[in-house]
Amino acid sequence: MSKGIRSITVSNLPHKGSVYFLRKGAGFGKRDNHFMVVIIPECDLDHCLVVGIVTSKIEKRKIAASADGFDPETIVTIKKSDYPQKLHVDSAVDCNHAQKITRAFFDDLLNKSDICPDLPEQVVDDILRGIIKSSNVSDSLRNLAKAMITTKARVSV
């Protein structure tokens, strides 16, 4: 295989809960050197997917969400004990800023990312619940999030 070309296998195709470490220079704004989690692997006919960015700045995100009038449950904490394979400190996903990206953009990011173990299903469902509670996401995204929740406590928001 040529240098710089990564083979695509079923295990590294985007799926609910798949995690990627965006290396510096990945081209995802200020979010280089962060973990990106796939929340909704295919959300429309254009093969877009919805991702969230994991940050260790939990209090900063909570303050910003509060200042913007967002529900506190839209900042979902991921305890390092929930994801010990990669987290060294408790971290969070700000569900108010879940992003829809194209599959082509994702594929480009994949070449500049490291594939990580999946997040536990319960953690991903908590992120989906945070998206449902967010007033900053579209109704269609909230409905997709409702449909993606797999653990017992489904939300009726």
ZITA-V593723 format. One record per residue. N is the residue number from 1. RES is the residue in one letter. SS is DSSP state (H for helix, E for strand, C for the rest). PSI is psi as a letter, one per 40 degrees, with the letter a starting at -180 (none if undefined). D_FIRST is the distance of its C-alpha to the first C-alpha in whole Angstrom. Layout:
N,RES,SS,PSI,D_FIRST
N,RES,SS,PSI,D_FIRST
This chain:
1,M,C,i,0
2,S,C,i,4
3,K,C,h,7
4,G,C,e,9
5,I,C,h,7
6,R,C,h,8
7,S,C,i,8
8,I,C,h,12
9,T,C,i,14
10,V,H,d,18
11,S,H,d,18
12,N,H,e,17
13,L,C,i,19
14,P,C,h,22
15,H,C,i,25
16,K,C,h,28
17,G,C,e,28
18,S,C,i,24
19,V,E,i,24
20,Y,E,h,22
21,F,E,h,22
22,L,E,h,22
23,R,C,i,22
24,K,C,h,24
25,G,C,e,23
26,A,C,d,22
27,G,C,f,25
28,F,C,f,27
29,G,H,a,30
30,K,H,e,31
31,R,H,e,29
32,D,C,i,27
33,N,C,f,26
34,H,E,i,28
35,F,E,h,27
36,M,E,h,26
37,V,E,h,27
38,V,E,h,27
39,I,E,d,31
40,I,E,h,31
41,P,C,d,27
42,E,C,h,29
43,C,C,e,32
44,D,C,i,32
45,L,C,e,32
46,D,C,e,29
47,H,C,f,27
48,C,C,i,28
49,L,E,i,28
50,V,E,h,30
51,V,E,i,29
52,G,E,i,31
53,I,E,h,31
54,V,E,h,32
55,T,E,i,34
56,S,C,e,36
57,K,C,g,39
58,I,H,d,41
59,E,H,d,44
60,K,H,d,43
61,R,H,d,42
62,K,H,d,45
63,I,H,d,47
64,A,H,d,45
65,A,H,d,45
66,S,H,d,49
67,A,H,d,50
68,D,C,e,48
69,G,C,f,50
70,F,C,i,48
71,D,C,h,48
72,P,H,d,47
73,E,H,e,45
74,T,H,e,43
75,I,E,h,41
76,V,E,h,40
77,T,E,h,39
78,I,E,h,37
79,K,C,i,38
80,K,C,d,36
81,S,C,d,37
82,D,C,d,35
83,Y,C,f,32
84,P,C,e,32
85,Q,C,d,28
86,K,C,d,28
87,L,C,h,31
88,H,C,e,34
89,V,C,i,36
90,D,C,i,38
91,S,E,a,36
92,A,E,i,37
93,V,E,h,36
94,D,E,h,38
95,C,H,e,38
96,N,H,e,40
97,H,H,f,37
98,A,C,h,35
99,Q,E,h,32
100,K,E,h,31
101,I,E,i,28
102,T,C,i,26
103,R,H,d,23
104,A,H,d,21
105,F,H,d,22
106,F,H,d,21
107,D,H,d,18
108,D,H,d,18
109,L,H,d,19
110,L,H,d,17
111,N,C,e,14
112,K,C,f,17
113,S,E,i,18
114,D,E,h,18
115,I,E,h,18
116,C,E,i,22
117,P,C,i,24
118,D,C,i,26
119,L,C,i,29
120,P,C,i,32
121,E,H,d,34
122,Q,H,d,37
123,V,H,d,36
124,V,H,d,34
125,D,H,d,37
126,D,H,d,39
127,I,H,d,37
128,L,H,d,38
129,R,H,d,41
130,G,H,d,41
131,I,H,d,40
132,I,H,d,43
133,K,H,e,45
134,S,C,h,44
135,S,C,e,46
136,N,C,e,43
137,V,C,i,41
138,S,C,i,42
139,D,H,d,44
140,S,H,d,41
141,L,H,d,38
142,R,H,d,41
143,N,H,d,41
144,L,H,d,38
145,A,H,d,38
146,K,H,d,41
147,A,H,d,39
148,M,H,e,36
149,I,C,h,38
150,T,C,d,38
151,T,C,i,40
152,K,C,d,44
153,A,C,g,45
154,R,C,i,45
155,V,C,h,46
156,S,C,g,49
157,V,C,none,49
